[in-house]
Amino acid sequence: QVQLVESGGGLVQAGRSLRLSCAVSGSIFGIRAMGWYRQAPGKQRELVAAITSGGSTNYADSVKGRFTISRDNGKNTVDLQMNSLKPEDTAVYYCNCVARSGDYWGQGTQVTVSS
C-alpha cells in the first residue's frame, strides 16, 4: 500500500547539479524522518542526508556544503538538491521513510557523474 517513488536521477558531468525527488503515497502514519541513502558498487549503503519531523537535518561529511535535503509535508515529498557533483557521488540513491507505521524504501534511482 505504501509507495516511495524516486525521480530525477540520470547522467551528469562533474560540477553540474541534479535534483532528486521522492513522493510518498499510501497508508503511512506518523512520519518521523525521511532521508536519502546511496550505494555505490562494492560499497556499503550509506546515509546521505536526512530530515526529521522537527525539521532538523543531517548530512554525510562527504556531501556537506554540496547537497541540501528539503521536504514538503503538504505534497508528501522529500527532495535532494545535489550541487557540485563529483564522480564519487555515483551510486544508486534510495529514498527512505521512518514512520510509526513502519520503515519504507523506494526502488532507487541511478545517479552517474562523469569526469
Beta strands, then each sheet from edge to edge (+ up, - down):
strand 1: 3-7
strand 2: 10-13
strand 3: 18-25
strand 4: 31-39
strand 5: 46-52
strand 6: 57-59
strand 7: 67-72
strand 8: 77-82
strand 9: 91-99
strand 10: 102-105
strand 11: 109-114
sheet 1: 1+ 3- 8+ 7-
sheet 2: 2+ 11+ 9- 4+ 5- 6+
sheet 3: 2+ 11+ 9- 10+
end
